[in-house]
Amino acid sequence: AGALAAGLMGIVIGLPTLRLRGDYLAIATLGFGEIVRGVLINIDYVGGAAGLIGIPQYCNWTWLFIWTVVTVYVIKNFVNSSHGRACVAIREDEIAAEAMGINTTKYKVISFSMGAFFAGVAGAIYAHYFFLIQPGTFSFLKSFDALLIVVFGGLGSLTGSILAAVFVTALTAFLQDLALFRMVIYASLLVAIMIFRPQGLMGNKEATFKMFSRKGGADHGGTEGKAAL
């Protein structure tokens, strides 16, 4: 239910905002996020600022893994579909995509609602795993975490985002005792990535077993060549 509600809200919010571009779109979406959080804080039915407490634990690591696999599978198939190709074309060059007859607003809303749907899935899993959910948990800093994962992994790489999510999660746990400096470190890391590797960890490529085996074979061949010399 939470995922469906989030997907529906993605459509409702996406229709007026996704006609914007660039910085204006980012400001509008962040603004809506803060509006929703502010509204929930003032609604007693959902617990106000304290949130919902005592939620039954219907989720464990098994369900988390299953939903992760399902999410990756669905997104991978979507990217390889005609709708996904249209979204990729819009990402690469929106003006050229419009010139080719692609309804950019339509596909933006589709991708926006899909992202909201899976964000709702993540929120439901979080609530049923930790027994509670609070508006303060999903502040601007959480949006920054998602941005860091996408930029670090690569804007066009699904496996890059997965690897970046693992890295950022591990980094968050490592910096748990340095909460005051965590955002400084995150911001510095984001700036460094944008300067020295703007395409991210994987860029537009996907990590495969062949990639690692080819690299290992090349290293082995290079070692044998040096030995022969």
TORVEX-249793 format. One record per residue: residue number from 1; y, x, z of N, C-alpha, C in turn; chain. Coordinates in nm, 2 decimals, always signed. Each point is the difference from the previous one (the first is absolute). Layout:
seq; nv; nu; nw; cav; cau; caw; cv; cu; cw; mol
NUM; Y; X; Z; Y; X; Z; Y; X; Z; A
...
***
This chain:
seq; nv; nu; nw; cav; cau; caw; cv; cu; cw; mol
1; -0.12; +0.08; +0.00; +0.12; -0.08; +0.00; +0.13; +0.09; +0.00; A
2; -0.01; +0.10; +0.08; +0.12; +0.09; +0.00; +0.02; +0.07; -0.13; A
3; -0.11; +0.04; -0.07; +0.02; +0.06; -0.13; +0.05; -0.10; -0.10; A
4; -0.05; -0.12; +0.00; +0.05; -0.10; -0.10; +0.15; -0.03; +0.03; A
5; +0.04; -0.01; +0.13; +0.14; -0.03; +0.03; +0.09; +0.12; -0.04; A
6; -0.05; +0.12; +0.02; +0.08; +0.12; -0.05; +0.01; +0.00; -0.15; A
7; -0.11; -0.03; -0.07; +0.01; -0.01; -0.15; +0.09; -0.10; -0.04; A
8; +0.00; -0.12; +0.06; +0.10; -0.11; -0.04; +0.14; +0.05; +0.03; A
9; +0.02; +0.06; +0.11; +0.14; +0.05; +0.03; +0.04; +0.11; -0.09; A
10; -0.10; +0.07; -0.05; +0.03; +0.10; -0.10; +0.06; -0.06; -0.13; A
11; -0.06; -0.11; -0.04; +0.05; -0.08; -0.12; +0.14; -0.05; +0.03; A
12; +0.01; -0.07; +0.12; +0.13; -0.06; +0.03; +0.11; +0.10; +0.00; A
13; -0.02; +0.12; +0.06; +0.10; +0.10; +0.01; +0.01; +0.08; -0.13; A
14; -0.11; +0.01; -0.07; +0.01; +0.08; -0.12; +0.07; -0.06; -0.11; A
15; +0.00; -0.14; -0.02; +0.06; -0.06; -0.11; +0.15; +0.02; +0.00; A
16; +0.08; -0.01; +0.11; +0.14; +0.03; -0.01; +0.04; +0.15; +0.00; A
17; -0.09; +0.08; +0.07; +0.04; +0.14; +0.02; -0.05; +0.10; -0.11; A
18; -0.11; -0.03; -0.07; -0.05; +0.09; -0.09; +0.07; +0.00; -0.14; A
19; +0.10; -0.08; -0.01; +0.09; +0.01; -0.11; +0.10; +0.11; +0.01; A
20; +0.01; +0.05; +0.13; +0.08; +0.12; +0.02; -0.07; +0.13; -0.03; A
21; +0.07; +0.11; -0.01; -0.07; +0.12; -0.04; +0.05; +0.11; +0.10; A
22; -0.08; +0.11; +0.00; +0.04; +0.12; +0.07; +0.04; -0.02; +0.15; A
23; +0.11; +0.06; +0.04; +0.04; +0.00; +0.14; +0.02; -0.15; +0.05; A
24; +0.05; -0.08; -0.09; +0.03; -0.14; +0.04; -0.13; -0.07; +0.04; A
25; -0.11; +0.02; -0.07; -0.12; -0.06; +0.03; -0.06; +0.05; +0.14; A
26; +0.02; +0.13; +0.02; -0.05; +0.06; +0.13; +0.08; -0.06; +0.11; A
27; +0.13; -0.01; -0.01; +0.09; -0.05; +0.11; -0.04; -0.15; +0.02; A
28; -0.02; -0.08; -0.10; -0.04; -0.14; +0.01; -0.13; -0.02; +0.07; A
29; -0.10; +0.08; -0.04; -0.13; -0.02; +0.07; +0.00; +0.05; +0.14; A
30; +0.07; +0.11; +0.03; +0.01; +0.04; +0.14; +0.08; -0.10; +0.08; A
31; +0.10; -0.06; -0.06; +0.08; -0.10; +0.07; -0.08; -0.13; +0.04; A
32; -0.09; -0.04; -0.10; -0.09; -0.11; +0.03; -0.09; +0.03; +0.11; A
33; -0.05; +0.12; +0.00; -0.10; +0.04; +0.11; +0.07; -0.01; +0.13; A
34; +0.12; +0.05; +0.01; +0.07; -0.01; +0.13; +0.03; -0.14; +0.04; A
35; +0.03; -0.09; -0.10; +0.03; -0.14; +0.03; -0.12; -0.07; +0.06; A
36; -0.11; +0.03; -0.07; -0.13; -0.07; +0.05; -0.03; +0.05; +0.14; A
37; +0.02; +0.13; +0.03; -0.03; +0.05; +0.13; +0.10; -0.06; +0.11; A
38; +0.12; -0.01; -0.04; +0.10; -0.06; +0.09; -0.03; -0.15; +0.03; A
39; -0.04; -0.07; -0.10; -0.04; -0.14; +0.02; -0.12; -0.01; +0.09; A
40; -0.10; +0.08; -0.02; -0.12; -0.01; +0.08; +0.03; +0.03; +0.15; A
41; +0.09; +0.09; +0.02; +0.04; +0.04; +0.14; +0.06; -0.12; +0.07; A
42; +0.06; -0.09; -0.07; +0.07; -0.11; +0.07; -0.08; -0.13; -0.01; A
43; -0.13; +0.00; -0.04; -0.09; -0.11; +0.00; -0.10; +0.01; +0.11; A
44; +0.01; -0.09; +0.10; -0.09; +0.00; +0.11; -0.14; -0.04; -0.03; A
45; -0.02; -0.07; -0.11; -0.13; -0.04; -0.04; -0.09; +0.12; -0.03; A
46; +0.05; +0.10; -0.05; -0.07; +0.12; -0.04; +0.02; +0.11; +0.11; A
47; +0.05; -0.04; +0.12; +0.01; +0.10; +0.11; +0.13; +0.07; +0.01; A
48; +0.09; -0.02; -0.10; +0.13; +0.07; +0.01; -0.01; +0.15; -0.02; A
49; +0.08; +0.07; +0.08; -0.01; +0.15; -0.01; -0.13; +0.06; +0.05; A
50; -0.06; -0.08; +0.09; -0.13; +0.05; +0.06; -0.12; -0.02; -0.10; A
51; +0.02; -0.08; -0.10; -0.10; -0.03; -0.10; -0.12; -0.08; +0.06; A
52; -0.11; +0.00; -0.08; -0.12; -0.07; +0.04; -0.09; +0.10; +0.08; A
53; -0.04; -0.04; +0.11; -0.09; +0.08; +0.09; -0.13; -0.08; +0.03; A
54; -0.11; +0.08; +0.01; -0.13; -0.06; +0.03; -0.07; -0.05; -0.12; A
55; +0.03; +0.06; -0.11; -0.07; -0.05; -0.13; -0.15; +0.05; +0.01; A
56; -0.09; -0.09; -0.04; -0.14; +0.04; +0.00; -0.03; +0.12; -0.09; A
57; -0.09; +0.08; +0.04; -0.03; +0.12; -0.08; -0.11; -0.03; -0.10; A
58; +0.04; -0.04; -0.12; -0.10; -0.03; -0.10; -0.02; +0.11; -0.10; A
59; +0.07; +0.11; +0.03; +0.00; +0.11; -0.10; -0.05; +0.13; +0.07; A
60; -0.07; +0.08; -0.07; -0.04; +0.13; +0.05; +0.00; +0.10; -0.12; A
61; -0.05; +0.12; +0.02; +0.01; +0.10; -0.10; -0.08; -0.03; -0.13; A
62; -0.10; -0.08; +0.02; -0.08; -0.04; -0.11; +0.08; -0.09; -0.09; A
63; +0.06; -0.10; +0.06; +0.09; -0.09; -0.08; +0.11; +0.07; -0.06; A
64; +0.06; +0.10; +0.07; +0.11; +0.08; -0.06; -0.05; +0.07; -0.12; A
65; -0.12; +0.06; +0.00; -0.05; +0.07; -0.11; -0.03; -0.09; -0.12; A
66; -0.05; -0.12; +0.03; -0.04; -0.09; -0.11; +0.13; -0.05; -0.07; A
67; +0.10; -0.03; +0.08; +0.13; -0.05; -0.06; +0.07; +0.11; -0.08; A
68; -0.02; +0.13; +0.05; +0.06; +0.11; -0.07; -0.07; +0.02; -0.14; A
69; -0.13; -0.01; +0.00; -0.07; +0.01; -0.13; +0.03; -0.12; -0.09; A
70; +0.01; -0.12; +0.05; +0.04; -0.12; -0.08; +0.14; +0.02; -0.06; A
71; +0.09; +0.05; +0.08; +0.14; +0.01; -0.04; +0.00; +0.11; -0.11; A
72; -0.06; +0.11; +0.01; +0.00; +0.10; -0.10; -0.07; -0.05; -0.13; A
73; -0.11; -0.07; +0.02; -0.07; -0.06; -0.12; +0.09; -0.10; -0.08; A
74; +0.07; -0.09; +0.07; +0.08; -0.10; -0.06; +0.12; +0.07; -0.07; A
75; +0.06; +0.09; +0.07; +0.12; +0.07; -0.06; -0.04; +0.08; -0.12; A
76; -0.11; +0.07; +0.01; -0.05; +0.08; -0.12; -0.02; -0.08; -0.12; A
77; -0.07; -0.12; +0.02; -0.03; -0.09; -0.11; +0.13; -0.06; -0.05; A
78; +0.09; -0.03; +0.09; +0.13; -0.06; -0.05; +0.08; +0.10; -0.09; A
79; +0.00; +0.13; +0.05; +0.07; +0.10; -0.08; -0.06; +0.02; -0.14; A
80; -0.13; -0.02; -0.01; -0.07; +0.02; -0.13; +0.01; -0.13; -0.09; A
81; +0.05; -0.11; +0.06; +0.00; -0.12; -0.08; +0.13; +0.00; -0.08; A
82; +0.01; -0.11; -0.08; +0.12; -0.01; -0.09; +0.13; -0.02; +0.09; A
83; -0.01; -0.07; +0.11; +0.11; -0.02; +0.09; +0.04; +0.13; +0.06; A
84; -0.10; +0.08; +0.04; +0.03; +0.13; +0.06; +0.07; +0.09; -0.10; A
85; -0.05; +0.00; -0.12; +0.06; +0.09; -0.10; +0.15; -0.04; -0.03; A
86; +0.02; -0.13; +0.01; +0.14; -0.05; -0.01; +0.09; +0.05; +0.11; A
87; -0.06; +0.00; +0.12; +0.07; +0.05; +0.12; +0.03; +0.15; -0.01; A
88; -0.10; +0.07; -0.05; +0.02; +0.15; -0.02; +0.11; +0.03; -0.11; A
89; +0.00; -0.08; -0.10; +0.10; +0.01; -0.11; +0.14; -0.02; +0.06; A
90; +0.01; -0.10; +0.09; +0.13; -0.03; +0.07; +0.04; +0.12; +0.09; A
91; -0.10; +0.05; +0.07; +0.03; +0.12; +0.08; +0.05; +0.12; -0.08; A
92; -0.06; +0.02; -0.11; +0.03; +0.12; -0.08; +0.14; -0.02; -0.07; A
93; +0.03; -0.11; -0.06; +0.12; -0.03; -0.07; +0.03; -0.15; -0.01; A
94; +0.08; -0.05; +0.09; +0.01; -0.14; +0.01; +0.07; -0.06; -0.13; A
95; +0.10; +0.08; -0.05; +0.07; -0.05; -0.12; -0.09; +0.00; -0.12; A
96; -0.08; +0.10; -0.02; -0.10; +0.00; -0.11; -0.10; -0.11; +0.02; A
97; -0.04; -0.03; +0.12; -0.10; -0.11; +0.03; +0.06; -0.13; -0.04; A
98; +0.13; -0.02; +0.03; +0.07; -0.13; -0.04; +0.01; +0.00; -0.15; A
99; +0.03; +0.11; -0.07; +0.01; +0.00; -0.14; -0.14; -0.04; -0.07; A
100; -0.11; +0.04; +0.07; -0.13; -0.04; -0.05; -0.04; -0.14; +0.03; A
101; +0.08; -0.08; +0.06; -0.03; -0.14; +0.03; -0.06; -0.02; +0.13; A
102; -0.01; +0.09; +0.09; -0.06; -0.01; +0.13; +0.10; -0.07; +0.09; A
103; -0.04; -0.11; +0.07; +0.08; -0.07; +0.09; +0.00; +0.08; +0.13; A
104; +0.10; +0.08; +0.02; +0.01; +0.09; +0.11; +0.01; -0.07; +0.14; A
105; +0.08; -0.11; +0.00; +0.01; -0.07; +0.13; -0.14; -0.06; +0.04; A
106; -0.07; -0.06; -0.10; -0.13; -0.06; +0.03; -0.10; +0.11; +0.06; A
107; -0.01; +0.11; -0.06; -0.09; +0.10; +0.05; +0.05; +0.07; +0.13; A
108; +0.12; +0.01; +0.02; +0.06; +0.05; +0.12; -0.04; -0.09; +0.12; A
109; +0.01; -0.14; -0.03; -0.04; -0.09; +0.11; -0.15; +0.00; +0.02; A
110; -0.08; +0.02; -0.10; -0.14; +0.01; +0.02; -0.04; +0.12; +0.09; A
111; +0.06; +0.12; -0.04; -0.03; +0.12; +0.08; +0.06; -0.01; +0.14; A
112; +0.11; -0.06; +0.01; +0.07; -0.02; +0.13; -0.09; -0.09; +0.09; A
113; -0.05; -0.11; -0.05; -0.08; -0.09; +0.08; -0.13; +0.06; +0.03; A
114; -0.06; +0.08; -0.09; -0.13; +0.07; +0.03; +0.02; +0.09; +0.12; A
115; +0.11; +0.08; -0.01; +0.03; +0.10; +0.11; +0.02; -0.08; +0.13; A
116; +0.07; -0.11; +0.00; +0.02; -0.08; +0.12; -0.13; -0.06; +0.05; A
117; -0.09; -0.04; -0.09; -0.13; -0.05; +0.04; -0.08; +0.10; +0.08; A
118; -0.01; +0.12; -0.05; -0.08; +0.10; +0.07; +0.08; +0.05; +0.12; A
119; +0.13; +0.00; +0.00; +0.07; +0.03; +0.13; -0.03; -0.11; +0.10; A
120; -0.02; -0.12; -0.04; -0.04; -0.11; +0.09; -0.14; +0.03; +0.06; A
121; -0.09; +0.04; -0.09; -0.14; +0.04; +0.04; +0.01; +0.11; +0.11; A
122; +0.08; +0.10; -0.03; +0.01; +0.11; +0.10; +0.06; -0.05; +0.13; A
123; +0.10; -0.09; -0.01; +0.05; -0.05; +0.13; -0.10; -0.09; +0.08; A
124; -0.08; -0.07; -0.07; -0.10; -0.08; +0.07; -0.11; +0.09; +0.06; A
125; -0.04; +0.10; -0.07; -0.09; +0.10; +0.05; +0.06; +0.07; +0.13; A
126; +0.12; +0.03; -0.01; +0.07; +0.07; +0.11; +0.00; -0.09; +0.12; A
127; +0.04; -0.13; -0.02; +0.01; -0.09; +0.11; -0.14; -0.02; +0.07; A
128; -0.10; -0.02; -0.08; -0.14; -0.03; +0.06; -0.06; +0.13; +0.05; A
129; +0.05; +0.12; -0.03; -0.06; +0.12; +0.05; +0.07; +0.04; +0.13; A
130; +0.13; -0.02; +0.01; +0.07; +0.04; +0.12; +0.03; -0.11; +0.10; A
131; -0.05; -0.12; -0.03; +0.02; -0.12; +0.09; +0.14; -0.05; +0.00; A
132; +0.10; +0.06; -0.07; +0.13; -0.05; +0.00; +0.08; +0.04; -0.12; A
133; +0.11; -0.07; -0.02; +0.09; +0.04; -0.12; +0.14; -0.04; +0.04; A
134; +0.09; +0.10; -0.02; +0.14; -0.02; +0.04; +0.09; +0.03; -0.12; A
135; +0.12; -0.07; -0.01; +0.09; +0.02; -0.10; +0.05; +0.15; -0.01; A
136; +0.02; +0.06; +0.12; +0.05; +0.14; +0.01; -0.10; +0.10; -0.07; A
137; -0.13; -0.04; -0.01; -0.09; +0.09; -0.06; +0.03; +0.02; -0.15; A
138; +0.05; -0.10; -0.06; +0.03; +0.01; -0.15; +0.15; +0.01; -0.02; A
139; +0.05; +0.11; +0.05; +0.15; +0.02; -0.02; +0.02; +0.08; -0.13; A
140; +0.12; +0.05; -0.02; +0.03; +0.08; -0.11; -0.08; +0.13; -0.01; A
141; -0.04; +0.05; +0.12; -0.07; +0.12; +0.00; -0.14; -0.01; -0.06; A
142; -0.06; -0.12; +0.01; -0.13; -0.03; -0.07; +0.02; +0.00; -0.15; A
143; +0.11; -0.05; -0.05; +0.03; +0.01; -0.14; +0.01; +0.14; -0.05; A
144; +0.06; +0.08; +0.09; +0.02; +0.14; -0.04; -0.13; +0.07; +0.00; A
145; -0.10; -0.03; +0.08; -0.13; +0.06; +0.00; -0.07; -0.04; -0.13; A
146; +0.01; -0.12; -0.05; -0.06; -0.04; -0.12; +0.07; +0.07; -0.12; A
147; +0.13; +0.02; +0.00; +0.07; +0.07; -0.10; -0.05; +0.15; +0.00; A
148; -0.01; +0.06; +0.11; -0.05; +0.14; +0.01; -0.14; +0.01; -0.06; A
149; -0.08; -0.09; +0.03; -0.14; +0.01; -0.05; +0.00; -0.01; -0.16; A
150; +0.08; -0.10; -0.05; +0.00; -0.01; -0.15; +0.06; +0.12; -0.07; A
151; +0.11; +0.05; +0.05; +0.07; +0.11; -0.06; -0.09; +0.13; +0.01; A
152; -0.06; +0.02; +0.12; -0.08; +0.12; +0.02; -0.12; -0.01; -0.08; A
153; -0.07; -0.11; -0.01; -0.12; -0.01; -0.08; +0.02; +0.00; -0.15; A
154; +0.11; -0.05; -0.05; +0.03; -0.01; -0.14; +0.01; -0.15; -0.04; A
155; +0.11; -0.03; -0.07; +0.03; -0.14; -0.03; -0.10; -0.06; -0.09; A
156; -0.07; +0.08; -0.08; -0.10; -0.06; -0.09; -0.14; +0.03; +0.03; A
157; -0.03; +0.04; +0.12; -0.14; +0.04; +0.04; -0.05; -0.08; +0.12; A
158; -0.11; -0.07; -0.02; -0.06; -0.08; +0.11; -0.06; +0.09; +0.10; A
159; -0.08; +0.10; -0.05; -0.07; +0.09; +0.09; +0.10; +0.09; +0.07; A
160; +0.11; +0.03; -0.07; +0.11; +0.08; +0.07; +0.06; -0.08; +0.12; A
161; +0.02; -0.13; -0.02; +0.05; -0.08; +0.11; -0.10; +0.00; +0.12; A
162; -0.13; -0.01; -0.03; -0.10; +0.00; +0.10; +0.00; +0.14; +0.08; A
163; +0.00; +0.11; -0.07; +0.01; +0.13; +0.06; +0.13; +0.01; +0.09; A
164; +0.11; -0.05; -0.06; +0.12; +0.01; +0.08; +0.00; -0.09; +0.12; A
165; -0.06; -0.11; -0.01; -0.02; -0.09; +0.12; -0.07; +0.07; +0.11; A
166; -0.11; +0.07; -0.04; -0.08; +0.07; +0.10; +0.08; +0.11; +0.07; A
167; +0.08; +0.07; -0.09; +0.08; +0.11; +0.05; +0.11; -0.05; +0.10; A
168; +0.07; -0.10; -0.05; +0.11; -0.05; +0.08; -0.05; -0.06; +0.14; A
169; -0.12; -0.07; -0.01; -0.05; -0.06; +0.12; -0.04; +0.12; +0.10; A
170; -0.06; +0.10; -0.05; -0.04; +0.12; +0.08; +0.13; +0.06; +0.06; A
171; +0.10; +0.01; -0.09; +0.12; +0.07; +0.05; +0.07; -0.09; +0.11; A
172; +0.00; -0.13; -0.02; +0.05; -0.09; +0.10; -0.07; +0.02; +0.14; A
173; -0.13; +0.01; -0.01; -0.08; +0.02; +0.13; +0.04; +0.14; +0.06; A
174; +0.01; +0.10; -0.09; +0.03; +0.13; +0.05; +0.14; +0.01; +0.07; A
175; +0.10; -0.08; -0.06; +0.14; +0.00; +0.05; +0.02; -0.11; +0.10; A
176; -0.10; -0.05; +0.06; +0.01; -0.11; +0.09; +0.09; +0.03; +0.13; A
177; -0.02; +0.13; +0.04; +0.08; +0.04; +0.12; +0.14; +0.05; -0.04; A
178; +0.03; +0.00; -0.13; +0.13; +0.04; -0.05; +0.07; -0.12; -0.07; A
179; +0.00; -0.11; +0.06; +0.05; -0.12; -0.06; +0.15; +0.01; -0.04; A
180; +0.08; +0.07; +0.07; +0.14; +0.02; -0.03; +0.02; +0.08; -0.12; A
181; -0.09; +0.09; -0.04; +0.02; +0.09; -0.11; -0.09; -0.05; -0.12; A
182; -0.08; -0.10; +0.02; -0.09; -0.04; -0.11; +0.07; -0.04; -0.13; A
183; +0.11; -0.08; +0.02; +0.07; -0.05; -0.12; +0.08; +0.12; -0.07; A
184; +0.04; +0.09; +0.08; +0.07; +0.12; -0.05; -0.10; +0.08; -0.09; A
185; -0.12; +0.02; +0.05; -0.11; +0.07; -0.07; -0.04; -0.08; -0.13; A
186; -0.01; -0.13; +0.02; -0.04; -0.09; -0.12; +0.11; +0.01; -0.11; A
187; +0.13; -0.01; +0.04; +0.11; +0.01; -0.09; +0.00; +0.13; -0.07; A
188; -0.02; +0.11; +0.07; +0.00; +0.13; -0.05; -0.11; +0.02; -0.10; A
189; -0.12; -0.06; +0.03; -0.12; +0.01; -0.09; +0.03; -0.08; -0.12; A
190; +0.06; -0.11; +0.01; +0.03; -0.09; -0.12; +0.10; +0.07; -0.09; A
191; +0.10; +0.06; +0.05; +0.10; +0.08; -0.08; -0.06; +0.12; -0.06; A
192; -0.09; +0.07; +0.07; -0.07; +0.11; -0.06; -0.09; -0.04; -0.12; A
193; -0.07; -0.11; +0.02; -0.08; -0.05; -0.11; +0.08; -0.03; -0.12; A
194; +0.11; -0.07; +0.02; +0.09; -0.04; -0.11; +0.06; +0.11; -0.08; A
195; +0.02; +0.12; +0.08; +0.06; +0.11; -0.07; -0.10; +0.09; -0.07; A
196; -0.11; +0.03; +0.07; -0.09; +0.10; -0.05; -0.12; -0.06; -0.08; A
197; -0.03; -0.13; +0.03; -0.11; -0.06; -0.07; +0.03; -0.15; -0.02; A
198; +0.10; -0.03; -0.08; +0.04; -0.14; -0.01; -0.11; -0.10; -0.05; A
199; -0.10; +0.05; -0.07; -0.10; -0.08; -0.05; -0.11; -0.04; +0.11; A
200; +0.02; +0.07; +0.12; -0.10; -0.03; +0.11; -0.12; +0.09; -0.01; A
201; -0.09; -0.03; +0.09; -0.12; +0.09; +0.01; -0.09; -0.01; -0.13; A
202; -0.02; -0.12; -0.05; -0.09; -0.02; -0.11; +0.08; -0.04; -0.13; A
203; +0.12; -0.04; +0.01; +0.08; -0.04; -0.11; -0.06; -0.13; -0.06; A
204; -0.03; +0.00; -0.13; -0.07; -0.11; -0.06; -0.15; +0.01; -0.01; A
205; -0.05; +0.11; +0.06; -0.15; +0.02; -0.02; -0.07; -0.06; +0.12; A
206; -0.13; -0.02; -0.02; -0.09; -0.04; +0.11; -0.10; +0.11; +0.03; A
207; -0.02; +0.01; +0.13; -0.10; +0.10; +0.05; -0.14; -0.04; -0.03; A
208; -0.08; +0.08; -0.07; -0.14; -0.03; -0.03; -0.09; +0.12; +0.04; A
209; -0.13; -0.03; +0.00; -0.09; +0.11; +0.04; +0.00; +0.10; -0.11; A
210; +0.02; -0.04; -0.13; +0.00; +0.10; -0.11; +0.12; +0.10; +0.01; A
211; +0.11; -0.05; +0.06; +0.11; +0.08; +0.01; -0.03; +0.12; +0.10; A
212; -0.07; -0.03; +0.11; -0.03; +0.10; +0.10; -0.11; +0.09; -0.05; A
213; -0.10; -0.06; -0.07; -0.11; +0.08; -0.06; +0.05; +0.10; -0.11; A
214; +0.09; -0.05; -0.08; +0.06; +0.08; -0.10; +0.08; +0.12; +0.06; A
215; +0.07; -0.03; +0.10; +0.08; +0.10; +0.07; -0.10; +0.10; +0.06; A
216; -0.10; -0.04; +0.06; -0.10; +0.09; +0.06; -0.07; +0.08; -0.10; A
217; -0.03; -0.06; -0.12; -0.06; +0.07; -0.11; +0.09; +0.11; -0.05; A
218; +0.13; -0.03; -0.01; +0.09; +0.09; -0.06; +0.02; +0.12; +0.10; A
219; +0.00; -0.03; +0.13; +0.01; +0.11; +0.10; -0.13; +0.09; -0.01; A
220; -0.11; -0.06; -0.02; -0.13; +0.07; +0.00; +0.00; +0.09; -0.13; A
221; +0.05; -0.06; -0.11; +0.00; +0.07; -0.13; +0.09; +0.12; +0.01; A
222; +0.12; -0.02; +0.06; +0.09; +0.10; +0.02; -0.05; +0.12; +0.08; A
223; -0.08; -0.03; +0.10; -0.05; +0.10; +0.09; -0.11; +0.08; -0.08; A
224; -0.08; -0.07; -0.08; -0.10; +0.07; -0.08; +0.06; +0.09; -0.10; A
225; +0.11; -0.05; -0.06; +0.07; +0.08; -0.10; +0.06; +0.13; +0.06; A
226; +0.06; -0.01; +0.12; +0.05; +0.12; +0.07; -0.11; +0.09; +0.03; A
227; -0.12; -0.05; +0.04; -0.11; +0.08; +0.04; -0.05; +0.08; -0.12; A
228; -0.01; -0.07; -0.12; -0.04; +0.07; -0.12; +0.09; +0.11; -0.04; A
229; +0.13; -0.02; +0.01; +0.10; +0.10; -0.03; -0.02; +0.12; +0.10; A
***
